Amino acid sequence: MAAESVSFRISRNTEDLAQATHALSQRLVKLEQRLQAMELQLTRLHDSASNREPDELASLETVERLLHDCRCLLGLDGPSEDSDDLPAGPDLAPSSSGQPQAA
């Protein structure tokens, strides 16, 4: 009877270990799937950021050109011959008449 008791305990422990191994394997599979999904999401975010950069740069260049045009209209900058190389305008300080003028 002692041999049967030991055999039962060994069988029970083996079954418990198999269940624990199965549960750990399932958790590992889920974690790998989550990691893969996160990597895919990161790749998509990186790709969308890369695609957005040229649009943002073009928008900033447009804003820079508009700012330069406004300064020219106000007489703060002379018209530039090279629109790609826009000079930085002088700082504006209000005069006694309330009109902005170069500081």
C-alpha positions as CSV (number, residue, x, y, z in Angstrom):
1,M,0.0,0.0,0.0
2,A,2.9,2.4,0.6
3,A,4.0,1.9,-3.0
4,E,0.6,2.9,-4.3
5,S,0.6,6.0,-2.1
6,V,4.0,7.1,-3.4
7,S,3.0,6.4,-7.0
8,F,-0.2,8.4,-6.5
9,R,1.8,11.4,-5.1
10,I,4.2,11.2,-8.0
11,S,1.4,11.1,-10.5
12,R,-0.4,14.0,-8.7
13,N,2.8,16.1,-8.7
14,T,3.5,15.3,-12.3
15,E,-0.1,16.4,-13.2
16,D,0.3,19.6,-11.2
17,L,3.6,20.4,-13.0
18,A,2.0,19.7,-16.4
19,Q,-0.9,22.1,-15.6
20,A,1.5,24.8,-14.3
21,T,3.7,24.4,-17.5
22,H,0.6,24.6,-19.7
23,A,-0.6,27.8,-17.8
24,L,2.9,29.4,-18.2
25,S,3.0,28.5,-21.9
26,Q,-0.4,30.1,-22.4
27,R,0.7,33.3,-20.6
28,L,3.9,33.3,-22.7
29,V,1.9,33.1,-25.9
30,K,-0.3,36.0,-24.8
31,L,2.7,38.1,-23.8
32,E,4.3,37.4,-27.2
33,Q,1.1,38.4,-29.0
34,R,0.9,41.6,-27.0
35,L,4.6,42.4,-27.7
36,Q,4.0,41.8,-31.4
37,A,0.9,44.1,-31.3
38,M,2.9,46.8,-29.5
39,E,5.8,46.5,-32.0
40,L,3.3,46.8,-34.9
41,Q,1.7,49.9,-33.3
42,L,5.1,51.5,-32.7
43,T,6.0,50.8,-36.4
44,R,2.8,52.4,-37.5
45,L,3.3,55.4,-35.3
46,H,6.9,55.8,-36.6
47,D,5.7,55.6,-40.2
48,S,2.9,58.1,-39.7
49,A,5.4,60.5,-38.0
50,S,7.7,60.1,-40.9
51,N,4.9,60.8,-43.4
52,R,3.8,63.8,-41.4
53,E,7.2,65.5,-41.2
54,P,7.3,66.8,-44.8
55,D,3.8,68.2,-44.4
56,E,4.8,69.9,-41.1
57,L,8.0,71.3,-42.7
58,A,6.0,72.7,-45.7
59,S,3.5,74.3,-43.3
60,L,6.3,75.9,-41.3
61,E,7.9,77.2,-44.5
62,T,4.6,78.7,-45.5
63,V,4.2,80.4,-42.0
64,E,7.8,81.7,-42.4
65,R,7.0,83.2,-45.8
66,L,3.9,84.8,-44.5
67,L,5.7,86.3,-41.5
68,H,8.4,87.6,-43.9
69,D,5.7,89.1,-46.2
70,C,4.0,90.8,-43.2
71,R,7.4,92.3,-42.1
72,C,7.9,93.6,-45.6
73,L,4.5,95.1,-45.7
74,L,5.2,96.8,-42.3
75,G,8.5,98.1,-43.7
76,L,10.6,96.2,-41.2
77,D,12.4,94.1,-43.8
78,G,13.4,94.9,-47.3
79,P,12.2,92.5,-50.0
80,S,14.5,89.5,-50.1
81,E,15.9,88.3,-53.3
82,D,16.3,84.7,-52.0
83,S,13.0,83.6,-50.4
84,D,14.5,80.3,-49.2
85,D,17.1,82.2,-47.1
86,L,14.8,84.5,-45.0
87,P,16.7,86.8,-42.7
88,A,15.6,87.1,-39.1
89,G,13.8,90.4,-38.6
90,P,14.7,92.8,-35.9
91,D,12.9,92.7,-32.6
92,L,9.9,95.0,-32.4
93,A,9.7,97.6,-29.7
94,P,6.7,100.1,-29.5
95,S,7.6,103.7,-30.1
96,S,6.1,106.7,-28.4
97,S,3.5,106.9,-31.1
98,G,2.4,103.3,-30.5
99,Q,3.8,102.1,-33.9
100,P,6.2,99.2,-33.8
101,Q,9.7,100.1,-34.8
102,A,13.1,98.3,-34.9
103,A,14.8,98.2,-31.5
